[in-house]
């Protein structure tokens, strides 16, 4: 509080108490506002499947709408009534916004099936055009509409509080705006800390209700201070009580609603869902029959990572070509691969030691330790799928950001016969650095001269330029022989990898002349691996015009984003 404000309240302790409480309310609401923004951005990214695009768009929309709200606040004559009613509306939308968005997507998802059922259509003729497309487009817009409305209302808070303070002081306050913005910034910072430390790993519906309850209490404190100046105060108080009952009901059923929405949004039954500090993990189960093994699909932030029905194709093609192209397999480095599936296939080559770098400890935990839910081990099939690879004594797991963890390996003068890079697509600017020349240069230093490196390189069909840029960047980092190969993985479509060596013969030639064979208990064969190096005529014509991806350029992120959003490669 400023010197002038203190002078005004020195002879009036009651006024001083009111002002301190008012500033505290503003700080609490600022924290709630920032949490709403983060929650909506995060949830929109997960549900739309374009995490970074949705997050940046949502934040931008909410900032603009907050500005519009600041202008709109002057249209309300009574700041006391305006603020009191504003907070109860924000609390309601804050608690239900996530459910509205999830419900809209669920309705859009099941709408084609409802049409087909009503008109007696067979499953393979479920409609996907016309009104169905409009329903899906509407669902895609709903998150931003909710974000705009909440942002608009949040933007009205500061002008209202500024007018309330001047009203209770009975004069213009010279430092009014500075005092309020100070409380707002501090509150927002506290809100950011609460979200990152606690709410980021909580179910979004639960986090939204907690925030709305704090919002409701702040509004109620304002109501009790100024109820005599608020129009329809009795009705407003009853609405506070009704919302309190609603929030208690939502809190008790939030997790069940979350599971129900997820079961609708995903093709199969959701058997595991967890928000970690880094991502949202979803595991679904599809039971084909009473005798066939269930099919499990893993989603990270809404994107398919693997399906147990065909993951063996992806991992065989990721691991075995590099192992075949390496002279020996004593010491292997895997970057990513927290599901342990690439690790499972590396262990088939009987290495002396395997080092695995993974960012998310919860991911490793899901694929290495029994996870109990309802008295049942829900990840038992996953442990069987990766053959309990993490329990092998030859495996060393290093948790942390790959870019920084590599520096530690370099400082220890480690060397590896084979390096397997199993990272997510560069769908976020933060992932771009793991596809940059600087990162590949570090891997160059870690790799033995007679070794080979393979890199997951996105789809050569949908994201051709991004796919080719991986190889261009590896060459820029110092690798002498770079080649690409591809294979169809039903869950993903046509998928591609890049393989490189430091010196001597090309990877393809090494594989052709290798004395090693792909392990018998694998899907791939030496012949199939060699055949995967073939591409159609003219596929590499654009390569000479491509630039390497540098650390600060975000080139891979830009190329990948453009390709997948445009639904085309080049």
PADODO-706647 format. One line per field, with one value per residue (C-alpha): residue in one letter; x, y, z. Coordinates in Angstrom, 2 decimals. Example, Ala and Ser with C-alpha at 12.3 -4.5 7.8 and 13.67 -1.06 7.14 Angstrom:
2
rest	[a, s]
px	[12.30, 13.67]
py	[-4.50, -1.06]
pz	[7.80, 7.14]
//
This chain:
570
rest	[x, x, x, x, x, x, x, x, x, x, x, x, x, x, x, x, x, x, x, x, x, x, x, x, x, x, x, x, x, x, x, x, x, x, x, x, x, x, x, x, x, x, x, x, x, x, x, x, x, x, x, x, x, x, x, x, x, x, x, x, x, x, x, x, x, x, x, x, x, x, x, x, x, x, x, x, x, x, x, x, x, x, x, x, x, x, x, x, x, x, x, x, x, x, x, x, x, x, x, x, x, x, x, x, x, x, x, x, x, x, x, x, x, x, x, x, x, x, x, x, x, x, x, x, x, x, x, x, x, x, x, x, x, x, x, x, x, x, x, x, x, x, x, x, x, x, x, x, x, x, x, x, x, x, x, x, x, x, x, x, x, x, x, x, x, x, x, x, x, x, x, x, x, x, x, x, x, x, x, x, x, x, x, x, x, x, x, x, x, x, x, x, x, x, x, x, x, x, x, x, x, x, x, x, x, x, x, x, x, x, x, x, x, x, x, x, x, x, x, x, x, x, x, x, x, x, x, x, x, x, x, x, x, x, x, x, x, x, x, x, x, x, x, x, x, x, x, x, x, x, x, x, x, x, x, x, x, x, x, x, x, x, x, x, x, x, x, x, x, x, x, x, x, x, x, x, x, x, x, x, x, x, x, x, x, x, x, x, x, x, x, x, x, x, x, x, x, x, x, x, x, x, x, x, x, x, x, x, x, x, x, x, x, x, x, x, x, x, x, x, x, x, x, x, x, x, x, x, x, x, x, x, x, x, x, x, x, x, x, x, x, x, x, x, x, x, x, x, x, x, x, x, x, x, x, x, x, x, x, x, x, x, x, x, x, x, x, x, x, x, x, x, x, x, x, x, x, x, x, x, x, x, x, x, x, x, x, x, x, x, x, x, x, x, x, x, x, x, x, x, x, x, x, x, x, x, x, x, x, x, x, x, x, x, x, x, x, x, x, x, x, x, x, x, x, x, x, x, x, x, x, x, x, x, x, x, x, x, x, x, x, x, x, x, x, x, x, x, x, x, x, x, x, x, x, x, x, x, x, x, x, x, x, x, x, x, x, x, x, x, x, x, x, x, x, x, x, x, x, x, x, x, x, x, x, x, x, x, x, x, x, x, x, x, x, x, x, x, x, x, x, x, x, x, x, x, x, x, x, x, x, x, x, x, x, x, x, x, x, x, x, x, x, x, x, x, x, x, x, x, x, x, x, x, x, x, x, x, x, x, x, x, x, x, x, x, x, x, x, x, x, x, x, x, x, x, x, x, x, x, x, x, x, x, x, x, x, x, x, x]
px	[0.00, 1.34, 2.24, -0.84, -3.09, -1.54, -2.13, -5.76, -6.23, -4.11, -7.11, -9.52, -8.39, -11.63, -10.94, -7.40, -8.64, -11.12, -8.42, -5.97, -8.71, -9.65, -6.04, -5.78, -8.96, -7.42, -4.27, -6.30, -8.38, -5.24, -3.93, -7.25, -7.24, -3.78, -4.65, -7.80, -5.63, -3.11, -5.81, -7.74, -4.56, -3.26, -6.60, -7.26, -3.83, -4.47, -7.94, -7.12, -3.92, -1.80, -0.40, 1.85, -0.46, -3.48, -1.56, -0.16, -3.48, -5.46, -3.06, -3.16, -6.97, -7.33, -4.88, -6.74, -10.13, -8.83, -7.97, -11.47, -12.89, -10.95, -12.62, -16.03, -15.94, -16.78, -20.21, -21.20, -22.30, -22.02, -18.57, -19.72, -22.59, -20.57, -17.63, -19.78, -21.80, -18.68, -16.93, -19.79, -19.98, -16.21, -16.30, -19.10, -17.38, -14.02, -15.42, -17.46, -15.37, -13.29, -16.45, -18.13, -15.13, -14.86, -18.61, -18.56, -15.84, -17.58, -20.84, -19.01, -17.24, -20.35, -22.60, -21.73, -22.42, -25.79, -26.73, -25.69, -27.68, -30.82, -30.73, -29.65, -26.29, -23.56, -20.40, -18.27, -20.74, -20.75, -21.03, -17.93, -18.96, -21.57, -23.08, -20.55, -17.70, -19.48, -20.01, -16.30, -15.34, -17.69, -16.10, -12.65, -13.78, -15.50, -12.26, -11.34, -14.87, -14.76, -11.28, -12.42, -15.43, -13.42, -10.64, -13.20, -14.62, -11.18, -10.21, -13.03, -11.72, -8.97, -11.10, -13.85, -11.46, -9.87, -13.28, -14.24, -11.07, -11.63, -15.24, -14.40, -11.65, -13.97, -11.34, -8.99, -5.99, -2.75, -1.18, -4.36, -3.45, 0.07, -1.19, -3.75, -1.36, 1.23, -1.28, -2.32, 1.23, 2.15, -1.07, -0.50, 3.01, 1.69, -0.98, 1.68, 3.68, 0.59, -0.24, 3.28, 3.96, 0.59, -2.13, -0.10, -0.11, -3.74, -6.83, -7.89, -11.49, -10.32, -7.88, -10.64, -13.02, -10.34, -9.62, -13.31, -13.80, -11.00, -12.63, -16.02, -14.62, -12.89, -16.16, -18.02, -15.54, -16.19, -19.94, -19.87, -17.81, -20.03, -23.40, -25.24, -23.99, -24.76, -28.01, -30.06, -27.74, -30.17, -30.34, -26.56, -26.04, -28.40, -26.44, -23.23, -24.78, -26.04, -22.62, -21.04, -23.29, -22.54, -18.78, -18.92, -20.86, -18.42, -15.45, -16.80, -17.55, -14.83, -12.55, -15.44, -16.55, -12.99, -12.85, -16.24, -15.18, -11.90, -13.69, -15.78, -12.92, -10.64, -11.56, -11.10, -11.53, -9.14, -7.40, -4.75, -4.64, -2.09, -0.85, 2.87, 5.11, 5.87, 2.94, -0.49, -0.32, -3.33, -3.40, -6.38, -7.44, -9.40, -10.71, -11.25, -12.65, -12.61, -9.61, -7.54, -5.09, -6.27, -4.73, -3.16, -2.53, -0.42, -1.17, 1.03, -0.70, -3.37, -0.93, -0.57, 2.82, 2.31, -0.24, 0.62, -0.75, 2.02, 4.66, 7.01, 7.25, 8.25, 10.76, 12.32, 12.95, 14.28, 16.70, 17.87, 19.26, 21.58, 22.63, 23.36, 25.41, 27.53, 30.61, 29.84, 27.01, 28.77, 27.66, 24.40, 22.76, 19.00, 17.67, 13.98, 12.12, 10.65, 8.28, 11.20, 10.21, 13.32, 15.27, 13.61, 14.82, 18.33, 18.66, 18.06, 21.59, 23.14, 24.95, 27.19, 25.50, 22.60, 22.15, 18.69, 17.98, 14.36, 12.81, 9.66, 10.14, 6.38, 6.68, 9.48, 7.53, 4.47, 6.59, 8.80, 6.74, 3.31, 0.61, -2.39, -5.90, -8.99, -6.96, -5.75, -2.32, -3.38, 0.03, 0.77, 0.41, 2.85, 5.48, 5.00, 5.14, 8.58, 9.60, 10.44, 13.36, 13.98, 14.69, 17.68, 20.87, 22.69, 20.35, 21.22, 18.38, 19.28, 16.35, 16.49, 16.45, 18.34, 20.11, 21.70, 22.17, 24.32, 26.75, 27.22, 28.00, 30.54, 32.18, 32.60, 34.30, 31.74, 31.63, 28.89, 28.89, 25.30, 23.00, 19.20, 17.26, 13.61, 12.22, 8.75, 8.22, 9.37, 5.79, 6.82, 9.54, 11.15, 11.73, 13.42, 16.76, 16.79, 16.74, 19.34, 22.86, 24.34, 22.64, 23.69, 27.25, 27.21, 26.02, 28.79, 31.32, 29.68, 29.62, 32.52, 34.08, 32.74, 29.30, 25.96, 23.13, 19.43, 16.96, 13.17, 12.43, 8.62, 6.61, 8.25, 4.74, 3.02, 6.09, 8.60, 10.67, 10.97, 11.93, 14.68, 15.94, 16.94, 19.51, 20.68, 21.22, 23.13, 25.44, 25.98, 26.88, 29.74, 28.27, 29.75, 27.31, 23.61, 20.75, 17.01, 14.63, 10.90, 8.21, 4.45, 3.27, -0.54, -1.08, 0.94, 0.97, 4.20, 6.99, 10.65, 14.03, 17.48, 20.66, 24.20, 27.82, 30.93, 33.37, 33.82, 31.07, 27.47, 24.95, 23.22, 26.48, 27.42, 24.08, 24.47, 27.90, 27.25, 27.95, 25.13, 21.51, 18.38, 17.50, 15.14, 12.48, 11.93, 9.50, 12.14, 14.76, 18.02, 16.37, 13.39, 15.69, 17.64, 14.44, 13.26, 16.03, 14.25, 12.18, 10.21, 11.77, 12.54, 11.96, 15.28, 15.12, 14.29, 17.10, 19.76, 17.62, 17.16, 18.98, 20.16, 18.15, 20.12, 19.60, 17.76, 16.10, 13.09, 13.24, 12.21, 9.31, 8.15, 8.41, 6.70, 3.90, 3.21, 3.20, 0.80, -1.52, -1.71, -2.12, 0.62, 4.34, 6.02]
py	[0.00, 3.46, 6.30, 8.28, 5.29, 4.83, 8.47, 8.14, 5.07, 6.11, 7.55, 4.89, 1.32, -0.11, 1.47, 0.18, -3.36, -3.15, -2.02, -4.74, -7.34, -5.86, -6.05, -9.61, -10.56, -9.09, -11.18, -14.38, -13.70, -12.99, -16.42, -18.00, -16.17, -17.39, -20.96, -20.83, -19.67, -22.47, -25.11, -24.15, -23.92, -27.29, -29.05, -27.57, -28.78, -32.31, -32.58, -30.94, -32.98, -29.93, -29.07, -26.13, -24.54, -24.71, -23.40, -20.37, -19.64, -19.91, -17.63, -15.08, -15.12, -14.76, -11.85, -10.01, -10.72, -9.45, -6.18, -5.98, -6.74, -3.81, -1.48, -3.09, -2.58, 1.12, 0.15, -1.12, 1.80, 0.18, -1.36, -3.10, -4.98, -5.50, -7.07, -9.27, -10.70, -10.95, -13.26, -15.69, -15.99, -16.51, -19.15, -21.02, -20.95, -21.77, -24.90, -26.07, -24.84, -28.03, -30.15, -28.04, -28.46, -32.20, -32.62, -30.77, -33.04, -36.12, -35.14, -34.41, -37.75, -39.87, -37.85, -39.91, -43.16, -41.82, -40.87, -44.28, -46.05, -43.97, -44.60, -48.24, -47.72, -50.40, -49.54, -49.06, -46.48, -44.18, -40.62, -38.43, -35.46, -32.73, -31.92, -34.21, -32.00, -28.90, -30.59, -31.37, -27.82, -26.41, -28.64, -27.39, -23.79, -24.31, -24.25, -20.85, -19.50, -20.53, -19.02, -15.76, -15.42, -16.14, -13.80, -11.06, -11.37, -11.52, -8.36, -6.46, -7.22, -4.59, -1.64, -2.63, -2.92, 0.43, 2.12, 0.35, 1.56, 5.16, 4.87, 3.68, 6.32, 8.98, 10.51, 9.88, 7.75, 8.75, 5.29, 3.26, 1.45, 0.65, -0.86, -3.05, -4.20, -5.02, -7.31, -8.72, -9.59, -11.13, -13.15, -14.33, -15.44, -17.43, -18.93, -20.00, -21.67, -23.50, -24.74, -25.96, -27.56, -29.18, -28.72, -29.66, -33.29, -33.24, -34.16, -30.88, -31.18, -31.44, -28.54, -26.40, -27.04, -26.24, -22.95, -22.13, -22.72, -20.23, -17.85, -18.31, -17.62, -14.46, -13.30, -14.17, -12.12, -9.14, -9.74, -9.65, -6.45, -4.53, -6.34, -3.12, -1.58, -4.63, -4.87, -8.05, -9.05, -11.71, -13.44, -13.26, -14.85, -17.71, -18.24, -18.46, -21.20, -23.04, -22.84, -24.15, -27.21, -27.60, -27.42, -30.01, -32.27, -31.64, -32.26, -35.62, -36.78, -34.95, -37.96, -40.20, -37.56, -37.30, -41.06, -41.04, -38.26, -39.98, -43.25, -41.36, -39.30, -42.29, -45.25, -47.73, -47.98, -45.76, -47.92, -45.43, -41.63, -39.42, -35.86, -35.75, -32.70, -33.05, -34.66, -36.28, -40.09, -42.07, -45.86, -47.49, -51.11, -52.79, -56.29, -57.97, -61.23, -63.46, -65.40, -62.75, -60.62, -57.03, -54.26, -51.42, -47.96, -45.29, -41.59, -38.72, -35.33, -36.75, -38.18, -41.89, -43.21, -46.88, -49.65, -53.08, -54.55, -53.13, -51.48, -54.35, -52.99, -49.51, -50.70, -53.36, -50.72, -48.25, -50.67, -53.44, -51.43, -49.49, -52.67, -54.36, -51.37, -51.28, -53.45, -54.38, -53.93, -53.91, -50.45, -48.95, -45.58, -45.06, -41.51, -41.44, -44.72, -44.51, -47.35, -49.80, -51.25, -50.13, -51.31, -54.72, -55.06, -53.82, -56.46, -59.15, -58.37, -59.28, -56.00, -55.60, -52.35, -50.16, -46.57, -45.05, -41.31, -40.41, -37.14, -38.38, -40.67, -41.41, -42.86, -45.17, -46.10, -47.10, -49.48, -50.83, -51.13, -52.69, -49.99, -50.82, -49.50, -51.04, -53.93, -54.83, -54.45, -52.37, -52.33, -56.05, -56.37, -53.48, -55.19, -58.32, -56.27, -54.85, -58.13, -56.33, -54.76, -52.16, -54.89, -56.16, -55.51, -54.32, -51.32, -47.88, -45.33, -41.64, -39.32, -35.77, -33.60, -35.40, -32.26, -31.64, -35.32, -35.80, -33.21, -35.34, -38.39, -36.36, -35.12, -38.77, -39.58, -42.25, -43.91, -46.02, -48.62, -47.79, -44.85, -45.13, -41.85, -42.57, -39.09, -37.67, -35.71, -32.04, -30.89, -28.34, -25.65, -27.23, -30.44, -28.61, -28.55, -32.37, -32.29, -29.53, -29.79, -28.92, -31.89, -34.25, -32.96, -34.13, -37.55, -37.59, -37.25, -40.08, -42.56, -44.89, -44.63, -48.02, -47.44, -46.30, -44.03, -44.29, -41.46, -41.52, -39.04, -38.59, -39.54, -39.28, -39.10, -36.49, -34.46, -35.05, -31.89, -32.42, -36.04, -35.05, -32.27, -34.79, -36.25, -32.82, -31.80, -35.01, -34.34, -30.77, -32.15, -34.19, -37.60, -38.69, -41.34, -40.58, -42.67, -42.96, -45.86, -46.31, -48.84, -48.88, -48.95, -49.32, -47.09, -44.25, -44.91, -44.59, -43.87, -43.05, -43.23, -41.82, -43.84, -42.47, -43.52, -41.45, -43.01, -45.75, -47.66, -46.46, -47.95, -49.85, -51.37, -52.31, -54.04, -55.88, -57.24, -57.68, -61.04, -60.33, -61.30, -59.75, -61.87, -64.75, -63.57, -60.38, -59.32, -57.85, -59.67, -58.52, -58.61, -56.55, -53.96, -53.59, -53.26, -50.42, -48.16, -47.90, -44.78, -43.68, -41.84, -38.19, -38.46, -36.79, -34.02, -31.34, -32.29, -30.02, -26.95, -27.75, -26.05, -27.89, -27.36, -25.11, -24.63, -21.32, -21.63, -23.79, -25.10, -28.67, -27.46, -25.12, -27.76, -30.41, -28.09, -26.86, -30.37, -31.90, -28.89, -28.76, -32.56, -32.87, -33.32, -30.87]
pz	[0.00, -0.86, 1.54, 0.52, 1.15, 4.60, 5.49, 4.52, 6.70, 9.71, 11.53, 10.30, 11.12, 9.74, 6.35, 6.47, 7.18, 4.28, 1.89, 2.92, 2.50, -0.87, -2.11, -0.79, -2.67, -5.82, -5.35, -4.80, -7.91, -9.94, -8.90, -9.89, -13.23, -14.14, -13.15, -15.31, -18.21, -17.73, -17.22, -20.34, -22.43, -21.24, -21.61, -25.05, -26.18, -24.96, -26.43, -29.78, -30.17, -31.15, -27.74, -28.47, -31.09, -28.76, -25.74, -27.55, -29.25, -26.01, -24.10, -26.91, -27.08, -23.32, -23.15, -25.92, -24.32, -20.96, -22.68, -24.15, -20.69, -19.20, -21.69, -21.18, -17.39, -17.78, -19.13, -15.66, -13.47, -10.03, -9.43, -6.21, -7.88, -11.03, -9.21, -6.96, -9.84, -11.99, -9.53, -9.21, -13.03, -13.30, -10.56, -12.34, -15.75, -14.20, -12.56, -15.54, -18.50, -18.69, -18.56, -21.26, -23.56, -22.88, -23.33, -26.66, -27.98, -26.64, -28.40, -31.64, -31.37, -30.78, -33.13, -36.27, -34.39, -33.19, -36.77, -38.04, -35.32, -35.94, -39.67, -39.45, -41.19, -40.97, -39.02, -42.15, -43.49, -40.45, -41.87, -41.79, -43.92, -44.03, -40.64, -38.92, -40.13, -38.83, -35.45, -35.23, -36.25, -33.63, -30.98, -32.03, -31.50, -28.12, -26.04, -27.46, -26.93, -23.27, -22.95, -24.55, -22.22, -19.06, -20.21, -20.91, -17.40, -15.73, -17.59, -15.84, -12.34, -12.07, -13.30, -10.86, -7.91, -8.82, -8.72, -5.50, -3.74, -4.78, -3.69, -0.18, 0.17, -1.21, -3.47, -6.38, -5.38, -7.04, -6.85, -7.13, -10.35, -9.17, -5.92, -7.69, -10.40, -7.73, -6.01, -9.37, -10.46, -7.11, -7.07, -10.62, -9.71, -6.75, -9.02, -11.52, -8.74, -7.43, -10.92, -11.70, -8.31, -7.73, -10.33, -13.40, -12.26, -11.04, -13.08, -14.78, -13.59, -9.96, -10.34, -11.90, -9.01, -6.40, -8.19, -8.50, -4.76, -4.00, -6.48, -4.79, -1.30, -2.53, -4.06, -0.87, 1.22, -1.05, -0.73, 3.08, 3.08, 0.67, 0.61, 1.42, -1.82, -3.98, -5.92, -5.45, -2.58, -1.28, -4.65, -5.02, -1.59, -2.50, -5.71, -3.70, -1.62, -4.72, -6.34, -3.15, -3.30, -7.02, -6.45, -3.69, -6.05, -8.89, -6.61, -5.43, -8.98, -10.97, -11.41, -12.51, -15.02, -16.25, -16.83, -18.58, -20.94, -21.68, -22.47, -25.03, -26.46, -26.98, -29.14, -26.32, -22.58, -20.62, -18.00, -16.89, -16.88, -15.22, -15.48, -14.84, -14.58, -18.29, -20.07, -19.90, -20.09, -21.28, -21.66, -23.35, -23.63, -26.42, -25.86, -29.20, -27.84, -24.78, -26.10, -27.91, -25.94, -25.35, -27.45, -25.47, -26.90, -25.23, -25.77, -24.67, -24.70, -26.97, -29.54, -30.19, -29.07, -29.76, -30.06, -28.70, -31.94, -34.13, -31.92, -32.79, -36.35, -35.19, -32.60, -34.82, -37.46, -34.90, -33.22, -35.53, -38.48, -36.15, -34.35, -37.67, -38.86, -35.68, -35.41, -31.80, -29.31, -25.96, -24.88, -26.15, -25.47, -25.82, -25.71, -24.83, -24.95, -21.45, -22.34, -22.38, -25.76, -27.65, -24.61, -24.89, -28.48, -27.71, -24.99, -27.64, -28.88, -25.52, -24.82, -21.80, -20.75, -21.88, -20.74, -21.16, -20.83, -20.06, -18.94, -17.18, -14.17, -14.12, -17.62, -16.54, -13.42, -15.46, -17.54, -14.78, -11.57, -10.92, -10.91, -8.72, -9.34, -7.79, -6.41, -9.91, -11.54, -14.53, -16.22, -16.02, -19.79, -20.32, -18.17, -20.26, -23.46, -22.67, -20.99, -17.75, -19.55, -16.85, -14.29, -16.28, -14.23, -17.36, -17.67, -16.29, -16.29, -16.11, -15.45, -16.77, -19.84, -22.62, -23.84, -20.43, -19.52, -22.61, -21.24, -18.13, -20.26, -22.24, -19.05, -17.99, -21.34, -22.14, -25.55, -27.14, -29.91, -30.88, -30.17, -30.51, -30.50, -29.67, -29.04, -29.76, -32.96, -32.75, -32.13, -29.49, -29.59, -26.52, -28.51, -31.37, -29.52, -29.52, -33.33, -33.64, -35.04, -31.65, -30.01, -32.83, -32.50, -28.88, -30.02, -32.63, -29.80, -27.82, -30.72, -31.43, -34.89, -35.95, -34.46, -35.86, -34.75, -35.64, -35.15, -35.13, -37.91, -38.26, -41.36, -44.81, -46.27, -44.08, -43.10, -45.88, -45.42, -41.65, -42.32, -44.76, -42.49, -39.81, -42.19, -43.38, -39.74, -38.89, -41.81, -40.65, -37.19, -38.69, -39.55, -42.87, -44.10, -43.70, -45.07, -44.55, -44.42, -43.90, -43.10, -42.72, -39.10, -39.15, -36.10, -37.65, -41.38, -43.34, -40.87, -41.28, -39.55, -40.24, -39.76, -39.79, -39.30, -38.65, -41.11, -43.69, -45.46, -45.55, -43.09, -45.88, -47.05, -43.49, -43.04, -46.35, -45.38, -41.65, -40.08, -37.64, -38.12, -36.70, -33.63, -34.43, -31.97, -33.97, -36.67, -38.99, -41.04, -42.62, -46.03, -44.92, -43.33, -46.57, -48.59, -46.34, -47.69, -51.05, -51.81, -54.84, -57.76, -57.05, -53.31, -52.43, -55.07, -52.47, -50.11, -51.59, -50.86, -47.17, -44.29, -41.17, -38.00, -35.67, -31.95, -32.13, -35.53, -34.56, -38.13, -37.33, -35.21, -37.98, -40.72, -38.62, -37.50, -41.04, -42.47, -39.95, -39.75, -43.54, -43.62, -46.19, -46.42, -48.74]
//
